[in-house]
Amino acid sequence: MSLKGKAYIVGAYEHPTRYAPEKSVAQLHAEVAAGALKDAGLSKEDVDGYFCAGDAPGMGGFSMVDYLNLKVRHIDSTDTGGSSYLVHVKHAVQAIAAGKCDVALITLAGRPRSEGMATGTAPRTGNPAQPDLQWEYPYGPTVVNMYAMVAMRHMYEFGTTSAQLAWVKVAASYHAQHNPHALLRDVVSVSDVLNSPMVADPLHRLDCCVITDGGGALVVARPEIANSINRPRVKIIGTGEAIKGQMGGAIDLTYSAARVSGAAAFAEAGVKPADIKYASIYDSFTITVVMQLEDLGFCEKGEGGKFVADGNLISGVGKLPFNTDGGGLCNNHPANRGGMTKVIEAVRQLREEAHPAVQVKNCDLALAQGMGGQLATRHGSATLILERE
Amino acid sequence: MAERKIPAPTPTPETEPFWQAAREGRFLIRVCRTCERAHWYPRALCPFCFSENTEWREASGRGSIYTFSIMRRAKEPYAIAYVKLDEGPMMMTNIVDSAFENIAIDQQVELVFRETEDGPPVPVFRPVQA
């Protein structure tokens, strides 16, 4: 069954904070929930489906449903890292289409910045029962080096350069200068990126996203509800999700799970990459953007470095305006999970509520792309195609 | 420069024979007798055909670097890599006994075991001497 047009995004809210030591994680979830419901013109009592991932404190959705005092008939706590919230949108559409809920609330929040988390550079241990842990943890995998190894191979296979990757950050910084909430608002140059300290070869500090507190929330509803409220209508017309791992040791780091999630979303929507006016592309690192652009079909495999160079991702300058809020590289990466903000900025663009300096003209078709986990080991990809009605 | 201390792996009943062999200086991989493919990391059921007919076999310990990264922002910087074993599968590992600037993709490497902090030694790789 096609899910095309079975539900709409009717509310979206990004918390303005980037540093919140005075707040609890549950409180931040509640604040973004209230913000998204207010944006939708709905109340807490309208919510009958709740979606959250591993950033939500407590087991699954139990604690947050109780803390928010929701009365739900559908819950989903699928966790695919930073891409979870795009997966939640897809699952919300499925639940709504099946009549299992009418108004789905999706929340994300966290405080890695005020907790002083070494997000990208400290190896993260886990439960010894995790089958891959004993084969990887001793070697010091971190978030940064698990993307750096992908970048290293991309450079070897396709001749991609550090200067090309740097253009991703440069474009994000051009957008972030217009976002008063962005953590980093200074425009940077390619040489600024190349001269920033090397974290894990070939990724420099400015190839990496920010670490911020905060959060965001979305409200997804069935068409009748979207019709009844006084907001621009953002229709969900294509969705896809996929997981990619090490394939029993037959590892190939030249492509990501976005190849599968993207193809599914484009097929469902009945549109092509060339039709997309604006793209939110998960930008944990500069290489993440290049990889996903190729796998989504915005350019040929291996051509991503050339595609992003020379300002091609800058709104008003290049062919594919991306991450006009400044993205994870400059604006916000709340709870170390950037999928939520990808959807929120796509909604802003479709509603023509982005900053005027970065608003894409006649933006009636947008894509939001999320990537979670670690690109070199196990990751989840989710793709949404959204249409303004 | 001091070499990074390697944290101990945490064997499970499924993998204990691997780590026991490692203590004896032998490097095992898991091979499926049904589809005759070697896989990594080792599992009881073949990840390709789901056969339970798998066995430990001693491997050559030879391979080549598929990709790597030098983790600079660490107390003791280290080289992490995927090495493609001559038997086929690719594994995460460290590259040791080499200046960082000499490490390269496609370089031929050979296995050595490195002691861990409080557990069995782990397989790492060093460049094959020409």
Boltz contact constraints between the chains, C-beta under 6 A:
constraints:
  - contact:
      token1: [A, 121]
      token2: [B, 73]
      max_distance: 6.0
  - contact:
      token1: [A, 128]
      token2: [B, 10]
      max_distance: 6.0
  - contact:
      token1: [A, 134]
      token2: [B, 9]
      max_distance: 6.0
  - contact:
      token1: [A, 134]
      token2: [B, 10]
      max_distance: 6.0
  - contact:
      token1: [A, 135]
      token2: [B, 41]
      max_distance: 6.0
  - contact:
      token1: [A, 136]
      token2: [B, 92]
      max_distance: 6.0
  - contact:
      token1: [A, 138]
      token2: [B, 6]
      max_distance: 6.0
  - contact:
      token1: [A, 138]
      token2: [B, 7]
      max_distance: 6.0
  - contact:
      token1: [A, 138]
      token2: [B, 9]
      max_distance: 6.0
  - contact:
      token1: [A, 138]
      token2: [B, 122]
      max_distance: 6.0
  - contact:
      token1: [A, 139]
      token2: [B, 80]
      max_distance: 6.0
  - contact:
      token1: [A, 139]
      token2: [B, 92]
      max_distance: 6.0
  - contact:
      token1: [A, 139]
      token2: [B, 93]
      max_distance: 6.0
  - contact:
      token1: [A, 139]
      token2: [B, 94]
      max_distance: 6.0
  - contact:
      token1: [A, 140]
      token2: [B, 78]
      max_distance: 6.0
  - contact:
      token1: [A, 140]
      token2: [B, 80]
      max_distance: 6.0
  - contact:
      token1: [A, 145]
      token2: [B, 69]
      max_distance: 6.0
  - contact:
      token1: [A, 145]
      token2: [B, 71]
      max_distance: 6.0
  - contact:
      token1: [A, 145]
      token2: [B, 80]
      max_distance: 6.0
  - contact:
      token1: [A, 148]
      token2: [B, 69]
      max_distance: 6.0
  - contact:
      token1: [A, 149]
      token2: [B, 67]
      max_distance: 6.0
  - contact:
      token1: [A, 149]
      token2: [B, 69]
      max_distance: 6.0
  - contact:
      token1: [A, 152]
      token2: [B, 67]
      max_distance: 6.0
  - contact:
      token1: [A, 152]
      token2: [B, 69]
      max_distance: 6.0
  - contact:
      token1: [A, 153]
      token2: [B, 67]
      max_distance: 6.0
  - contact:
      token1: [A, 156]
      token2: [B, 105]
      max_distance: 6.0
  - contact:
      token1: [A, 198]
      token2: [B, 72]
      max_distance: 6.0
  - contact:
      token1: [A, 199]
      token2: [B, 73]
      max_distance: 6.0
  - contact:
      token1: [A, 200]
      token2: [B, 69]
      max_distance: 6.0
  - contact:
      token1: [A, 200]
      token2: [B, 71]
      max_distance: 6.0
  - contact:
      token1: [A, 201]
      token2: [B, 69]
      max_distance: 6.0
  - contact:
      token1: [A, 201]
      token2: [B, 70]
      max_distance: 6.0
  - contact:
      token1: [A, 248]
      token2: [B, 39]
      max_distance: 6.0
  - contact:
      token1: [A, 248]
      token2: [B, 47]
      max_distance: 6.0
  - contact:
      token1: [A, 248]
      token2: [B, 48]
      max_distance: 6.0
  - contact:
      token1: [A, 249]
      token2: [B, 39]
      max_distance: 6.0
  - contact:
      token1: [A, 249]
      token2: [B, 40]
      max_distance: 6.0
  - contact:
      token1: [A, 249]
      token2: [B, 89]
      max_distance: 6.0
  - contact:
      token1: [A, 249]
      token2: [B, 90]
      max_distance: 6.0
  - contact:
      token1: [A, 251]
      token2: [B, 90]
      max_distance: 6.0
